[in-house]
Amino acid sequence: MSHPPPESPLSLIASTLDVLATILPSHLLKPQVGIVCGSGLSTLASTFRDKVEVPYSSLRGFGSSTVPGHKSALAFGLVGPGKGVPVVAMLGRFHAYEGHALSTVVYPIRVMARLGVKNLIVTNAAGSLNPELPVGTIVVIQDHLALPNLTGLNPLLGPLLSPSYPRFLPISSAYSPSLRRLAFIASHHLSLPPSALSEGIYAWVSGPTYESPAEGRFLRNAGASVVGMSTVPEVCVAKEEGMEVMVLSLVTNFVVIPEKYRSIKEEVQAELDGKPLHIAEAESVSHEEVLAIGKEKGEVMTRLVEKIIELIPSP
């Protein structure tokens, strides 16, 4: 039995745009800024005016976000004073570790591009690899280290979506200097302390396991500042689509990288010598911890993103 050929990505995107055109009022149909909300950060859309939420389930091509702290909807609305800036936000993203194909992970970014989005603000929750980046710091990403990209899990593998796209995409300029500059200007306008924002390099790992101490040490020694299980696929595709991109990583935990390993040999020898050693409780990381910090810092992230959007020059 022959099977019908799979629907082309462009045809799928066209059907998604048709559905949105029937749902959205005209003043929200051409968003200028796109936002991707990370774990626990879906409240970024709570202050949108004229907000319209469209469930992913009503849009062909969209997956379903299964991770706690992620909703499954696109939120359209206005941000800022006066008429406001039309924006669209992903309330929940997709991850490869959920079982989604990378084409599904990045599909909403391609839809945003065809809606007219020129500036993309990506947020995520990340683990700190640097003792000088404490929990609660917002890291404005300068660059990334993406082991999956280098080893066969690149979102741009496969046929080009358009012949106008480069086959070999330069990624060295993926993180927009002009948008990163606005992050620090916005922080100044909001009177945030200098320590609130920092800069650094994001390491993408596939997950869903948190890093072993050796893996964390490897990433830190390779130059990464924070690590997470998302973001880079969206960044690569946004760059291919010609967007200006900024990533804000909220540090929600420290990666467990002990100075030295627990020695079972030493413990056994101490017991045999009648001098038992004090054994410190092993450190660990939990998703609940990540969500708690996201909730705690949600208001600051919301104010910062809003101010950045207000500062983006009008087209």
N, C-alpha and C positions, 0 to 999 in steps of 0.2 A: 504493500500500500504506500503510495506516495504521500508525502506531507507537504503542506503549503510552505513556501519559503518564509523565514522569519521577517517580521515587519522591520523596515529600516528605522534607524534611530531618528532620522529627520521626519519621517511620517508620524512616528510616535509623538515627537515633540509638537508637531503641528496639531495633533488631536488634543494634546494637553492645552495648548494655547486657545484652541476653539472653546474648550470647556470654561477656561478662565474668562474668556470674553463674554460668556453668557452669565457669569456670576458677578463680576466686578463692575462697579460704577466707573465711568470713563476717567475720572480724576485719579483712580488708583491703578489703572491698567498699564501705565508706563512708569514703573518705579525707576528711580535714579540710583538708588543704593540698595544693595542686597546684604543681608545679615545671616550668618549661620550661627545658631545658638548651641553652645556646648553643654556638657553635663551640668544640670542644675541652674542653667542660665536662661531658660525659656521666658523668665520674667522680663527679659529685655524688651519684649513686645507689649508689656502691660500698660505702657503709657501712650501707645499709638492712638491717634485720633481717627475717627471714622473707620475703626478697625473691622476688617472682614477676615475671618478664618476659614480656610478651605482645607478640609481633611485630605490627607494623602490618599485615603481610600477612594476618593472621587476622581483622582487624576491617574490616568494610565501612565505606566512607566515608573511611578513612585513605589518604593517599597514601604515597609512599616517599621518604625523605630521600636525596638524591643527592649531598650536599655532604660532602667529606672532613671528618672530625671530628664528624660526626653519625651516630648509630646510627638504627635504625628500629624502636623498641620502646617500649611503655609499661612502666615499672617500678613495681610496687606494693610497699610495705614499711612498716616501723615505724621511727621516728626518735625518739631521746631515751631517757632512763632509765625504769625501771619498765615499765609496760605499753607505753609508747611512743605516739607520735602516728601514726595511719595516714596515709600520704601516697601520691601518685601523681606520677611524673615522666615527662615526655616526653624520651626519650633521642634527641634529634634532632627538629628542627622542620621545617616546610615554608616555602618562600619563593615569592613570586610570580615571581621571576626564574628559578626552575626550570621554570616553565610551569604551576605549580599555580594553579587558580582560587582567589580569596581565600576562597571558601566552604570549600575544602579546607584552606587555611592555618589557618583558625580552628575547624575542625570539632572537633579534640581539646579545645578550650576549652569548647565547648558540651557535649561528653560529660562532661568533668570537673564542670561545673556540675550536671548531672543525676545524677552519682554522689554529690553532696553537698558538693563542695569550696566553701568559703567564702572562703578566703584563697589568692591566687595569687602565687607568687614567680617572676618572669621574669628569666632571665639572658641576657646576650649578650656577644659580643666587639665592641668598638667602636673607632673611630679617634678620637684626641684632636684637637680643633680649637683647644685652648687650651694654650699652652706651659707653663702652670702645672699642667697635669694630665698628669704623666709616665706612661710605660708602666708597667703594674702596678697603677695606682690603680683602686680599685673606686668607681664613681660611683653614688650613690643618686639615681635620677632623680626630679626634681620636676615636670617638665612635658615636653611634646614639641612639636616642629616637624615636621609631616608634610606635605611637599609633595604626595606622591601622594594623601593624603586630600583635599586642597584642589582637586585637578585631575582627579578622576574615577576614582581607584583606592581608594575608601573601602570597607572590608569590610562596611559596613552598607547599601550600595546594594541596592535591590531590595525585594521584599515583606518585611514583618515576619514573623519566625518565630512570634511570638505576639502576639495583640491586646493583651496586657497590657504589651508593650514600648512605650516612647515612640517616636514617629516621628522626633522631633528630640532626639537624646540629648545632654545637656550633658556635655562632656568635661573641663571646667575642674577637676573634682574627681576625676580618674581615678586619681591617685597617692595612696594612702592615707597620711595623716599618721601614723596610729597604727603602721602597719607600718614606715614609714621611721624612726620613733623607735626601734623595736625594733632596727633595723639598727645604730644607733650604740650602743645599750645592749649589744647582743651583742658589738660590737667592743671595748667596755670590758671586758666579762667575759673576753674572750679575750686581753686585754692587747696588742691590736694598736696600733701607733703611730698618733698622730692623723693622720698623712699617708696612712694606708692607705685611708681612706674619704674621699670628698668628695661634694659635691652638684652637680647640674647638669641641663642640658636636653638631651634626646636628639633628634637629627634623623633622621627616617626617609627614606631614599631607596630607590628601587626596585632599584638595582643592575642587573646584576652588575658593572658597571664601578666601579672605585674613582674617587673624585672628582678632577676636574681641579683645578689650583690655583685657578682662578677660581671654581669651584663651592665648594671648601673655604672660600675667603675670603668668599664670599657667605653661606654658612651660619654662619660665625663672626660676621660682621657682623650677621646676623639674630638673634644671641643664643644659638645652639646651642653646647654644650660638647663633645659627642661625636656621632659619626655612625655609622649602621649600616643594614643592609638587612633588618631584621626588627622584631619586638617590638610595634610600634604596632597592627597588625591584631589581635593577641592581646589587647592592652590594651583596645581599643575594645569588643571582643566580651565580654570579662570584665566590663567596666563595664556593658554592656547586660544581662548575666546576673546583676548584683547582687553581684559579688565585690569583696572588698577586694584591691587590687593593689599590688605593689611590684616595681620593676625595678632590678636590679643590673647595671650595665655595666662589664665589665672592659676597661680600656684596653690594647689589644694593639699599637698602633702610633700614630705621629703621622701625621695627614693632611699630605701634601706641599703646603705653602703657602710658597713662597720669598718672601723680602723683595722681590726684584726678578727680572725675567725675564732669561734669557740673551739678549744682543743679538747677533744674527748680523751686523748692520750694523757694530757696533763691532769684532767679531772680524776681519771682512774688511778694514776700514780699518787695523787694527793690522798685519795681514799685509802690506798694501800699503806701510805705513810702515816695514816691517822690524822691527817690535816685536811679535811674536806674543804674545797674551794666554794666561795659564794658564787652562785650562778645567776647572772642577770637575766631577766625575762626577755625573750626574743622579741624584737620589733616586728611589726607587720603593718600592712596598709589595707584599708577597706574602702569599698565604694561609698559606704555610708559617710565616711569621713570626707570624701570628695564632695558629696552632695551637701553636707553641712556647711562647708566653707563656701560653696557656690551660693547657697542661700544667704549666708552672712554677708558676702560681698556683692550680692546681686544688685543692690541699690547703687553702689559706687560704679559698677560696670555699666548699669543702665544710664546713669548721668553722663558718664564718659562717652559712651557710644552716641548718645543724643547730641552732645556738644560737638563731637567730631563731625557728625552729619550736618549740623548747622554751619560748620566752618568750611565744608567742601564747596568750592566755587560752583555757582550755577552753570549749567551747560549753555 
